[in-house]
Amino acid sequence: MSTPTKPILYNGFTVRDGLAVKNRIERIFFTEIYLLSDERYLYLFTNLKPEEVIDRGNEYDIVTLSVENKKYVGVIIAEHSHDKVTSIIDDLTVLRGLDSVAGMKPLKTLLRNEVIAPLLDPEKFKKFKLGIPNGILLFGPPGCGKTFIVKKLAEELGYNFIEMAPSSVATSYVHGAVGNIGKAFEMAKLQAPSIMFIDEIEGLVPKREELSGSADIKKEEINEFLIQLNNAGHNKILVVGATNRPHMIDSAIMRSGRMDKRIYIGAPDFEARRDMFKLSLSGRPYDKDINFEKLSEMTENYVGSDLELIVTEAARMAVAHNKNLIDEEMLISAINKFTPSITPEEVKYYEQFADLERS
């Protein structure tokens, strides 16, 4: 419903060179809608701060306007509707898909270019005889967000997310696990397009040469998984495995056409740590002058759960000392109290598997 209030922008207000306000049409949902001189529309959001808006410059024509020492964010669009207002506000304020993954720009670029693009536009890639991903293996230390990243990949693709734990297919019946693997893939096929995610995949497909001679049933399970994996892409299923122990996985799953896309997921990078601190502090009272770059520099090899623990500890300090805000000193004190989850030895261990990324 429109509300009769004084417009923020006057008629003739210059939005940018050659573009001015003709008149305000209405005000709804904390948004003022103006008709512009080129017959397009300006949505001016009265309750959004520029620093709170997600960068959607590739999707929208976004402007920032200063009026009486106050900054407003606006979007210029060709057509106006009430549904469009709510949709744009949602887009500008809610993180979805890989945008929800803090930092990790190289990883997100790789996923968008080598996984998402081929799956969403397969004909373009087939034209140049480029393969469409059938399976992906994520490897790296625990606590680095592999499961979270896969869920956000599914969200980005618009795929259903199905998780198959090695323990969920186990059974006391002879050959029962083989049947359960087939049923899991059949479920994924019925819900296609889908991502089937297997965490700790080494439990499902361990190295066959290291199994005892009496482990024929386990070998049958591995063979069944490989057969299903071969047909997954055809059935619009992307199989994603994750492991902290890449040396324990059967090498057959990494052959061409299977999980031939391997990606190392390491500790959060500088930008990710900086953003994770901000996310962890969100909703808590904190000093806006905190130097997040400094905190990020101090926390190399700290994973997301480590950073959350640091912020929680700083919050406890604020309560214990009857403070109104969490400040930088408290966070630094908490950092000095905890060691990173990933040790230098673990980093060296994963460096041995750099060749896995070559596909």
Secondary structure, DSSP 8 states (H G I E B T S, - for coil): -------SS-TT-EEETTEEEEEEEEEETTEEEEEETTS-EEEEETT--GGGS---TTTSEEEEEEETTEEEEEEEESS--HHHHHHHHHHHH---GGGGS-S-HHHHHHHIIIIIHHHHSHHHHHHTT-----EEEEE--TTS-HHHHHHHHHHHHT-EEEE--HHHH--SSTTHHHHHHHHHHHHHHHT-SEEEEEETGGGTSB-GGGS-TT-HHHHHHHHHHHHHHHHHGGGTEEEEEEES-GGGB-GGGGSTTSS-EEEE--S--HHHHHHHHHHHHTTS-B-TT--HHHHHHTTTT--HHHHHHHHHHHHHHHHHTT-SSB-HHHHHHHHHH---SS-HHHHHHHHTTGGGG--
